[in-house]
Amino acid sequence: AKRFIFEGDLHKSLFYVKRGLEIDPRNLKLYLLKSFINRKCKRYEQALKDIEHGSTYLNLYSECEKEIKESLAITYNEMGIDMMEKERYEDAIELFTEGLKFKNNDWGMVANKGDCYLKLKEFQKALEEYKIAWELGGNNANLKLRFGLAHYYQALNFFNQKKYQECINKIEAALKWDKNNADYMTLKGLCHSLLGDSK
């Protein structure tokens, strides 16, 4: 089964996993393989059921406890990303939150949660999630862009309300994270112009 996974033939791999489970229906490692295959095929509910069923035999495979938690975290994360692609951001947040119960130091999942809040225009919550992700993941270029965007979207809100000085303040916060962004600089220049500071 593993060989066919490496060869990219998930259908054959699943066939051998099922054969293996017919011989040894309590084999937790085979259930984890089955879950992996179902996850790759985006059969997420079945992937979770495989892990749940396999976990009942954890007493026979105590060395697999960490792998189970890892599999659950990855599955919930991929389900969350799938919800994001469907623009169901509230559902995605719930899935990321569930996944973090099994791997609370996964900065990528935390950042994904922040991205959902950004899409929902809950900018402060997005920034809070990015801050947690930053603390978990360190100096990450991708996170810097996310911080910048969150501040930029807040700035756009102020701009639309004709609060130009507040907009400038938020743009300056964005530029601390993404200092060479032309869009940020252009908006800042426009605000100065509207405030009468043409220089």
N, C-alpha and C positions, 0 to 999 in steps of 0.2 A: 504493500500500500504506500509506504514512504517513497519507494523507488518511482512509482507512477506520479506521485505528487511532484517530485523533482523533475520528472519528464514533462510535467504540465498536463497530464491526462487524469483529470479529477474523476471522470466517470469510472475508469478502470480502478483507480485508487479506492473509490467508495465501494466498488464490487468486492475488493479483497478485505476491506474493513468489515463489511457485512458477513463475509465468509468467516473471518476471524471471530466475530461476535457469536456466530452460530456454534463455534467450537468452545469459546470461553466467554459466555455472556456477562461475566463480571470483570472483564478486562478494562480498567479505567483508561489506560493509554489508548486503546482503540476508540473509546468514546471521545477522547480529546481529539484524536485524528478525524473522527467523523464530524465533530463540531467545527474543526478547522475547514474541512471541505464544504460544509453547509454555509459557513460564513463567507468563504470565497465565492460561493454561488448566490450570495445575498439572501440565503434562507435563514435569516437571523433568529426567528422564533424557534426553529428546529435546532439551530446551533446551541441556543440556551438550554433547550430540553435535553440535548445530548450531554451537556456539562452537568446539568442537574441530576440526570439519571446516573451518569458515571460517578458522581460524587458520593452516591450511596455506598460505593465500594472503596471509599477512601481509606478505611481501616486496613485494606489489603495493599494499598499503594500510598503509604504516608509520605513518601518522598515527592509525591505529585501535588501536594497542597499549594505550593507556590505557583506551579504551572496552571492550576485551576483558576486561581485568582487572576493571573495574567490573562488567561483566555477570556474570562468574564469581562475584564476591563477592556480588552481589545474589541470584543463583540459589542459592548455597549457604546464604545467610541465610534465604531463603524456604523452602528444603527443611528447614532446622533448625526453623523456626517450625512447619512442618507436622508434624514429628516431635514437637515439644512438645505440640501439640494432641492428638496420639495418645498422649501420656504416655510416649513413648519417649525419655527424657531422655539416656541414654548415647549413643544414635544422634545426637541433636540436637547434643550437645557435639562429637562428631566432625565434623559438618557445619559448625558454626560455626568450629571450628579450621581446617578446610580453607579456608573462605571468608576467614579473616583472613590467609592466606598471600598473597592477592591484594589485600587492602586492610587493612593492619595498624593503621591509625589509625581504624577504624570503631568508635566507642565503643558504638554501639547493639548491634553484634554481640557485643562483649565483655560487655555487660550481659545480653544474652540467655543467654550462656554461664553467667553468674553465676546467672540465674534457674533454670537447669537444676540447678545444684549446690544451690540452695536447696530445690528440689523433692525432691532426693535426700537432703536433710538433711545435706549436707556444708557446714556453715555457714561454716567458715573459708575454704574454697575460694571460696565465693560472695563473701565479703567481699574476698578478694584480687582477684577479677575486677571487682568494683564499684570497687575502688580504682584499678585500671588504667583503667576506663571514666571515672572521675572526672578522672583526669589528662589523658585525651584529650578529654573533653567539657566540662570546666569545671564551674561551679556550675549544676547541673541539678536542678530540683525533683523530677523523676521518680527520679533517682538517690538523692536524699535519702530518699525513701520506701523504696527498696530497701535502703539501709543500715539504716534503722530496723527493717524487717521481719526482716533477717538477725539482728540483735541480739535482737529480740523472740522469735524462734523458739528461739534459744539460751537465753533467759531461761525460756521455757516448759519446756525440757528440765530446767533446774535446779529449777524449781518442782515438776515431777513426781517429781524425786528428793528432794524436801523440803529442798533446799539453798537456803533462802530468802534468805540474805545474798548469795550468788552471783547469785541471780535478780535481786535489787535492783540489783546492780552492772551487770548486763547491760541492765536496763530503763533505767538512767541513761544508758548508752551509746546506747540506742535513742532516748531523748528528746533527745539532742544533735542528732539528725537530724530528728526529728519531734516537736517539743516540745509540741504541742497534741493529741496522740493520747490519746483517752479510755481506750482499751483498755490502753495502756501504764501510764497513771496508776492505773487500777483494779487491775491486777495488782500494781503496786508497793505500793499501799495494803493489799492483801490479805496480801502478804508481811510488811509491818510489823505487821499485826494478828496474824498467826501467830507472829511473834517476840515478841509481848507489848507492842508499842509502839502502843497504841490511839490515842494523840495523833497 
